[in-house]
Amino acid sequence: MKHLTVKTVALLTVLVLTFLLCAPVARAEGKKEIQLRFHETGQFKIMVMSDFQDYVNEEKKSANEKSIQLMNRAIAQEKPDLVVMNGDQIGGDMDGHQLQEYIKQMVTPLEDHQVPWLITFGNHDEDAEKALEEGWDKIRQLDYYMSFEHNVNQPSMSGVEGHSGHSKNTIAVGDMYKLIYDAAGQTPLFNVWALDSNRYDWSDTQLGGYDWIKFEQILWYYNTSKELEAKFGKLNALMFFHIPLPEWALMSANALRYDVQGHKFEDECPSKLNSGLFSAVLSRGDVRGIFAGHDHVNDYMGKYMGITLGYDANVGFQTYGLGGEVNDSLRGVRIINLDASDLSSFESHMLYATELGMK
C-alpha cells in the first residue's frame, strides 16, 4: 500500500470535516414510531406552547429556569397526550454546539415526562447567526429535533422545503400531518396539521414584514386532505403554525360578531400578503381550529366563518411580556380537549403560570 502524502491527508481531513458539519443529524438509534391514540374514555388532550424564545452562551449557560418550571408544572398537572411547540423556540445568537445544548435543555421536560411532542418553526428559529453559518438552518434543526425519543415530527412532507428569496430564509421545513387513532390503534379518527409559516418577506424592502405560507404548501395541504378523505373519510383536524393569518385581525376587529374571548394587548402581526390558506381550509371543511403563536401578549380565541382561530400567549419568560409589574401575567399554555363522541368541535382554554403557583 502506498504511503499517503501530507497533501492527501490534509485533503481527506477537510472532506471528512465538511461531511460531519453538513450531514444531517441522525434520528435516535432504534427509535420507534409513536402512534397517537385516543384513550378508552374517548379523550385526547393537546397542549400548545409557543415562543420559548431563549438561548445559551458562554455567559448564560442555562435556559430560563421559570420557562422550564412552567413546562414541567403544566405537563405534570394536565398530562397531555401531545404537546405542540408552536414556533420561535430560539431567541438569540448561539454557535452550533450551544444550539444543541440549548435545545436539549428546552425539550428536557417533554422527554422527562415521556409525552409525544412536535415543533413548528417561527420567524426567529434561524436567529442563531453563528450556528447558521455552521449549517444549522431549520432543515438541520428539524433533524436534531427528530433525534429525540418522544418527538413525532416528520421530514417535510410538502416537497416545498428549500430556500427562497434570501439565503437565510429557509421555507416549508417540517410541513406534516399526524393522525390520531382510536384506542385500539386501528382506525384514524382525527388529524393534526403542522406547517412552517416561514420567516421574513425579503422580496420588497419597502413592504417588509413577515413571510407567508406558500401556494405550494397550501396546495399540498389541499391535495393531501382530499387523499386522506378518499382513504379514511373526512377527518376533522386542527392546524398549527407560528405566524397568524390576516384573518386573525379581521376576526378580532369584529369581536362581538365572532365571539372573541380572551386578551388582546398587541396588534396582530401577520404577513401583509394573504396567500389563501384560510380559503383552502374553508373549502376543504376538515380543519376545525387553527392556532398560532408569535404575538406574545394575545391569547384570544374566536370562531371566524365557522373555524376557530386562537393564540396561546407565550411560554417563555426570557422574552417580552406585558411589561411592568404584570409583565409575566400571560405566560402560559393552551389546552385543547378532544372527545371522540363529537370531533366536529373541541374545548379549549388557557392555563397560566399563575394558576400553577408561579409568580
N, C-alpha and C positions, 0 to 999 in steps of 0.2 A: 504494500500500500504506500502510495506516495505521501510525503510529508506535506501538510498544508502550509502555505506561505502566510506571513503575518497579514498581508493584504486580504487574503482569502478568509482568514479567521475573523478579521475585522468586519468584512462584508457579511459573513454569516451571522455575526453577533448583531449587526444592525437589523438584518432581516428578521431574526428571532424577536428582538425587542419591538420592532414595528408590529409584528403579528400579535404579540402579547398586549400591546397598547390598544390595538384596533379591534381585536377579536371580541365578539360578544361574550357576555358573562354567561357561563353555563347554568342551567337550572339545577336545583338541588338534586344530588345523586339519589336515584331511587324514588324520586318524588312521585306520588300517585295523584291522579286527577281527582279533584274533590267534587263530588256531586252534591248540589244543594237540594234539600228536601223539606217539604212541609212536615210539621210534627203530626203525630196521630190525632191530635186535637184540631188539626186544620189550620194552625197558626204558623206564621213566619214573620220574623222581625228583622228589619233593616235599620242600621244606624248610619247616619250620614255625618261626616265631619270634614270641614273644609278649612283651607288657609292655615295650616300648621305654621308655615312660612318662617322657618328658622334656619340656623346654620351653626357650624362649629369651626373653630380655627385655633391657632396656637394660643391665643389669649382666652378664648371661650371654648372650653373643652366639651361642654355638655349642652344638649338641647334644653330649652326652658323646662325646669322641673315642674312648674304648675301645669304646663301643657300635657306633660306625661301623666301627671296626677289626675287631671281631668279625664284623659283617655281611660286610665285604669279604673277610676271610680265609676264612670259611665258604663263601661263594659261589664264590670263586676255586678252592678245593680241590674242592668237591663238584659244581660245575657243575649245579645243579638245573634241571629243566625248568619248575618252577613254585615260587614262594615264596608262602606264606600268612602274612601278618602278622596274628596271631590276637587282636587287640584290645588295648585300653589303649595306643594309640600315644601319647596325650597324658598328661602328668603334672604340669601346673602351669598357672597363670594366664598368659594372653597376650592381647593385642589381636588384631584380625583380621590386621593386617599381619605381626605377629610369628608368628602361627599359620601363615600361608602360608610364611614364611621357614623356620620350623622343619620343616614337612612336606617342603619342598624338600630340606633337609639330610638328613632321615631317609631319604628314598627315593632319594637320590643313588646309593648303592651298587647298588640294584636297577636303576636306569636306566643307570648306567655299564656294568654287566655285561650289559645288554640281556636280562634274564631276565623272562619274564612273571610278574606278581605280582598278588595281590589282598589286600584287607584285610577283616577283620570288625571290628565295634565292640565295645568293652568298657564297663564302668561308668564309667571315668574320661575317656572321649573327649569329654565336654562339660564338663570341669572348667575350661576356659579361660573364666572368667566374663566378662571384658571382650569377648572375641571373641563369646561367646554373645549378649551384649547388642547386638552389631553384626549379628546374624543368622547367625553361624557355628555353627548346630546341626549335627547329624550329617548331615542331608539336604544342606546346602550343602557340608559337608566331603566327602561322597561325590562330589559333582560335581567338586570340586577334585582329589580322588584320580584320578578317571576322566580328567582332562585330561592325565595323564602318558602318554607314548607306549607304555610296556610294561605299563600297568595293564590288567587284564582284568575288573575289576568291571563290573557292570551296574546300571542303576537298579533299585530294589527290585521284584522280580517277584511278591511275595506279595499285593500290593494292600492290605497292612495298615498301611503306613507312615503315621505321624502322631504325635500327642501323646496321652498317656494318663495320667490321674491327677495330673499335675503339669506345670506349664508348662515345666519343664526336663527332662522325661522323654520324649525322642523315642524312639519304638519302631519295630522292624521295618525298619530302614534297611539296605539292601544285601542283603536276602534274595535268594539267587540259586542257580543251578546252572551248572556249566561242564562240557561234555562233553570227553572226551579221545578223539581219533580214532586209527585205525590209521595206520601210517606213510604210507600213500597219501592220507590225509585224506578217505577215503570213508565209512568205517563207524565209528560211535561204539562204543568198547569199554568205557569206564569213565566215571564221573561224579563230580564234586566238588560237594558241597552246602556253602553258606556261609550262616549265619543270624546275625541280630542277637539276642544273648541279653539285650539291653536293659540298664537301669541299676539303679535302686533301687525298692524297694517303698514307695510313699508312701500306700498305702491304709489302713494301720494303724500309727500311730506307736508302738504298743506292740509289734507284731510286728516291724516294721522289716526290715532286711536287704536282700537283693538281689531284683531283679525276676526274672521268669520268661519263658520263651518262650511266647508267647500261643497260645491254642487256634486262632485263625485262621491263625497261621503254621504250626502243626502240620498243620492241615487242608490248607493249600496244599502243603506237602511231600508229604503222603499222596496227594492227588489228582494232583499233578504226577508223582510217582513211578509211579502207575498209568498215566498218559497216556504217559510215556516207555516203559514196558514194552509198551504196546499198539503203539507205533510201532517200537521197536528190539529188543524182547525185554528181559528183566530185565537191567539194567545194574548190576553191582557198583559200589559207591561208597564214598567217605569223606565224613565230615561234620565241619565246623569251626565252632566258636563259642567265645566267650570264657569265660563263667561255666559251671563244670561243673554237671552234673545231680546230684540226690541219689544217683543210682546209683553215682557215684564212691565215696562214703563207704561204701555198702553193700558194694561190692566190696573196698575196702581193709580193711574190718573182718574180712573172711574171706580174707586174703591168700593163704594156702596153697591153699585150695579153688579160687581163681580165678587162680592162678599169677601173682600180682602181683610184678613185678620193677622195681627202681629205688628211688628215695629218696622218703620222706615225712617232711618236717620241720615240717609245719604241718597242722592240721585243715582238711579241705575246707570251702570257703565257698560252697555252692550257695544257691539260693533256699530258703526254708522251705516253699514250696509246690511240689509235684511236679505239673507241668501235663500230663504224659503223653507227652512226646516220645519217651522211650525205648520205651514201649509201642507207639507208632506205628511206630517204626523196626523193632522186633522183628516186628511184624505184616507189614510190607512185605517184609522179608527182603533188602533191597538193600544197606543200609549195613553194611560190614564193620568199620569203625572210626570212632570219634568222638574228636576231640582238642580240648582246652580249654587255656586259659592261666590267668590270674587268681591262682592260688596259687603264688607265685614260687619257693618252695623245695620244691616237689613235682615230680618228673619220672618218676613211676612209670607203668607200663603193665600192664594185665591183661586177661583175657577174661571178661566178665560175660554169662552166658546166651548165649554164642556170639559176642558183639560186643566187639571190643577197645575199651577206654576208656583214654585216656592224657593225660598232661601233657607240657609241654616246658620246665619251669622258666621262665627268662626271659632275654631277650637284652640287656636294658638295664642298664647299670652305674650309672645315675643313681638307681635306686630300691632298695628294701630287698632284702637278701640274707640270708645265714645269720648275719651279724654276726661281729665279731671278726676274727681272722686268716684265717678261712675264709670271709669274707663273700661273695667272688665265685666260690667254687669250683663253683657250679652254673650259672653263666652259660653259656648255650649255645643250641643249636638242635636240633630233632628232624628226623631224616632218615627218609623213608618211601620204600621202593623197591618199585615195582610191576613185575610181569613178566606180559606178555600171555599167556604159556603157562598161567597159573593166576591169574586175577584174583579168585578167591574168597578169596585170602589175600595177605599182603604182609609184607615185612620192615621193621622199624623199630628205630632206636637213637638215642641222644643223641650229639651231638658238642659237647664242652665247649670253652670258650675256652682252657683249659689245654692241651688237645690240639692247639691251633692256635698254640702258642708264646706265649700271653699269660699274664701273671702277675696 
